Amino acid sequence: MKFVFFGYDFMMDSVERLVADGHELIGIFSFECDNIFNFNTRTQAYAAQHGIPISLEKPTPKDIASFTGKGTGCFLSAGYPYKIPPIDRTKACGINFHPSLLPKGRGIMPTPYIIMMAPEASGITVHKLTEQFDKGDILYQEELPLSLREDVETLSARIALRGPDILSMVMENLPQLWKEATPQNEKEALHFPPPTEEMRVLDWRKTVADIDTIGRAFGRYGSLARFDGLTWAVFDYSVWKQKHKFEPGTVVLRPGRHVVIAAQDGFVYLKEFQELVA
């Protein structure tokens, strides 16, 4: 089957698996990435190597019609932030690979919320593309129970590792899965907006367990710490519970380039951090 991919490096293993399965990739739509946390260098290199047209612009109805006219059978979205124009369902299918157990965990970045407050939403869903984000009928989904100290990197890696097998199966059985797709239960829907800066702040008044949850939810994307009158992006840390008499937020130790800060019921050891410049 000919297909067009909308996404970035996160799902390129899945794209290559589909090509290995015999499907033909005839176009890619990606987007501008910072290539620090989100990457599309591999995606662009793959397109160049194989002579596949790639665009970093938002797709237009004309783009969709053009690829449909070239025999595209499936438009595949995975981690793509923009709305994909309507697809003529008499000619092609549009599907999205979403990193949550829909209808729980709707939104562009559900993984921090899943770790912080909604473990029941942890999973993977492949659903039909519709006019509304993340609301299409479900073709396939599976749960991914969180580990004891799951963080955003490990959960993202687990999702990416399952992607090739899941999408291989979905594409192989697409006509049947499309026909048997089930509507989402709106009564169970949870929508998470993009995380705010305040959500990322390590609140020294909270327990070290609460602080650790925030740290794991944002991982090397960067939770935020406030001390010395500045705001810092934190990339690596440790916590431990211990009784003390320090005021929460007090810098109690500066071992080398690191700092140890008192929390409500213990201490937070900041190992890797940098000043956040506005």
Buried (B, 14 or more C-beta within 10 A) or exposed (E): BBBBBBBBBBBBBBBBBBBEBEBEBBBBBBBEBEEEEBBBEBBBEBBEEEEBEBBEEBBEEEBBBBBBEEEBBBBBBBBBBEEBBEBEEEEBBBBBBBBBBBBBBBBEBBBBBBBBEBEBBBBBBBBBBBEEBBBBBBBBBEEBEBEEEBBBBBBBEBBBEBBBEBBBBBBBEBEEBBEEBEEBEEEEBBBBEEBEEEBBBBBBEBBBEBBBBBBBBBBBBBBBBBBEEEBBBBBEBBBEEEEBEBEBBBEEEEEEEBBBBBBBBBBBBBBEBEEBEE
